[in-house]
Amino acid sequence: ISATDNTRMDVVLYGGYIHLLSEEIADLTMYAGRIKYSGNTGAPIATGDVIVYGGVLDTRVGSPTFGADSITLYAGRLLLDPGQLINVE
């Protein structure tokens, strides 16, 4: 699945693979699988609330342009670009 419009949408992934090319995602919930943001050339990449129960969320695009309202990680992996700044609370 490739999301290529700049329309805000919610994304829920139970398994499989999504290659996101959209610059703006409303809320993102992952249970398993892989979501990859590579290929995005626009900045910033805005995402609402992110909840990861498992799988791999790969936000690397070659520059630290990913931003989320909140990130909750229960299991799985979150991959960020070098220089990416996130606040851990």
C-alpha positions in Angstrom: 0.0 0.0 0.0 1.4 3.4 -0.9 -0.4 6.5 0.4 0.6 9.4 -1.9 -1.9 12.1 -1.2 -1.5 14.8 1.4 -4.9 14.0 2.8 -4.9 13.5 6.6 -5.9 9.9 7.4 -5.7 7.4 10.2 -3.5 4.3 9.5 -3.9 1.0 11.4 -1.6 -1.9 10.5 -2.2 -5.4 11.8 0.5 -7.0 9.6 2.1 -6.6 6.2 4.0 -3.7 4.8 3.0 -0.1 4.1 5.2 2.4 2.3 3.9 5.9 3.3 4.6 8.7 0.8 2.1 11.0 2.4 3.4 14.1 4.3 0.6 14.2 6.8 -0.9 11.2 8.7 -3.5 11.8 11.4 -3.1 8.9 13.9 -1.0 5.8 13.4 -1.5 2.5 15.2 0.7 -0.6 14.6 0.2 -4.1 15.9 2.7 -5.9 13.6 4.3 -5.5 10.2 6.4 -2.6 8.9 5.7 1.0 8.0 8.4 2.8 6.1 8.5 6.6 5.3 11.4 6.5 2.9 10.8 8.3 -0.4 9.3 11.4 1.3 11.0 14.5 -0.1 8.7 17.0 1.6 9.3 18.3 5.1 8.1 18.2 7.7 6.4 14.8 7.9 3.6 15.4 10.3 2.0 12.6 12.2 -0.6 12.7 15.0 -0.5 10.2 17.9 1.6 7.0 17.2 1.0 3.8 19.1 3.3 0.8 18.3 2.3 -2.6 19.8 4.7 -4.5 17.6 6.5 -4.4 14.3 8.9 -1.8 12.8 8.1 1.8 12.3 10.9 3.2 10.1 10.7 7.0 9.9 14.1 7.4 8.2 14.1 9.7 5.2 17.6 11.0 5.2 17.0 14.0 7.3 15.4 14.6 10.7 12.0 15.7 9.4 9.6 13.3 11.2 7.4 14.7 13.9 4.6 13.2 16.0 2.2 14.5 18.6 3.0 11.6 20.8 4.7 8.2 20.5 3.8 5.2 22.6 6.0 2.2 22.1 4.9 -1.1 23.8 7.0 -3.5 21.7 8.6 -3.5 18.3 11.1 -1.0 16.9 11.2 2.7 16.1 13.9 3.7 13.6 14.8 7.4 13.5 17.3 9.5 11.4 20.5 10.6 13.0 20.0 14.0 14.6 16.3 13.3 15.2 15.1 15.0 18.4 12.4 13.3 20.5 11.4 14.0 24.1 11.1 11.0 26.4 8.7 11.3 29.3 
